[in-house]
Amino acid sequence: MQKLKIILIVFVLSSLILPVQAQETVRLPEPERKGGMPLFEALDNRQSLRSYSSRELSERDLSNILWAAFGMNREDGRRTAPSARNWQQFDIYLIKADGWYLYDPAEHALVKKGNEDFRQYAGSQDFVATAPLNLIFVSDHDRMTGASRENREFHSATDVGFISQNVYLYCASEGLATVVRGLLDRDRLKELMKLRPSQHVILGQTVGYPGN
Ligand SMILES: Cc1cc2nc3c(=O)[nH]c(=O)nc-3n(C[C@H](O)[C@H](O)[C@H](O)COP(=O)(O)O)c2cc1C
């Protein structure tokens, strides 16, 4: 009887713990935070490219891209991009061949949310399905406390630009290809990524090494 009780307790506990464990956390290497091309040269090189190699991004580039995009650059948790009233309402999801992830800026880590390759749903242009990385910028209206619906939408549209431009500048500096994209099925992505009603897909951004 005692043995049966223990087996039952272990079963109940493991069913509670396992779904949490499915969200594997992948630590990224420390971002470099120094170096790169002089700012004016990066501005001179900034451009949208639509031809990508399918080669996986290095861990170094992945780490630097995410930190540049919207990483924490100060002790108090403030970020590399500004946000209205410091709401920090944006999350960055990553859609890759080996699954989809959420960037955790405090840990500078990726939280794996699923193993599916959703790249074919990350945009309507052909290169999106074969490029190694699509960033999906998601605004959480619940974080914009005290704002009207109109203002939540306005600041979702304005603040995403800073994050995207940070990615553009890193890519310009390192010779990577990138393009920000409004052509994506927001409702489909929201459903696939099981987002909450308050979370809104705003833009996507493809990143990779340049193709031919
Ligand atoms: C909000 C926004 C949405 C965009 N959406 C797309 C898109 O869906 N697909 C695409 O190929 N380019 C997209 N672009 C990139 C523009 O086409 C590009 O920035 C423009 O042609 C100027 O080229 P440049 O970035 O090389 O200067 C978008 C740009 C912005 C700012």
The ligand as an ORCA input file, in Angstrom:
! r2SCAN-3c Opt
* xyz 0 1
  C       7.490     48.727    -41.452
  C       8.239     48.095    -42.600
  C       7.724     46.963    -43.199
  C       8.432     46.340    -44.231
  N       7.946     45.182    -44.753
  C       8.659     44.519    -45.683
  C       8.224     43.243    -46.141
  O       7.206     42.702    -45.725
  N       8.993     42.615    -47.058
  C      10.154     43.156    -47.525
  O      10.805     42.522    -48.356
  N      10.603     44.361    -47.112
  C       9.889     45.039    -46.181
  N      10.356     46.231    -45.692
  C      11.637     46.743    -46.132
  C      11.473     47.902    -47.108
  O      10.972     47.426    -48.321
  C      12.852     48.562    -47.299
  O      13.274     49.115    -46.084
  C      12.792     49.634    -48.365
  O      12.586     49.073    -49.642
  C      14.068     50.477    -48.413
  O      15.197     49.642    -48.626
  P      16.425     49.639    -47.627
  O      15.945     49.107    -46.286
  O      17.458     48.735    -48.254
  O      16.880     51.041    -47.489
  C       9.661     46.890    -44.683
  C      10.140     48.053    -44.087
  C       9.458     48.650    -43.056
  C      10.021     49.882    -42.397
*
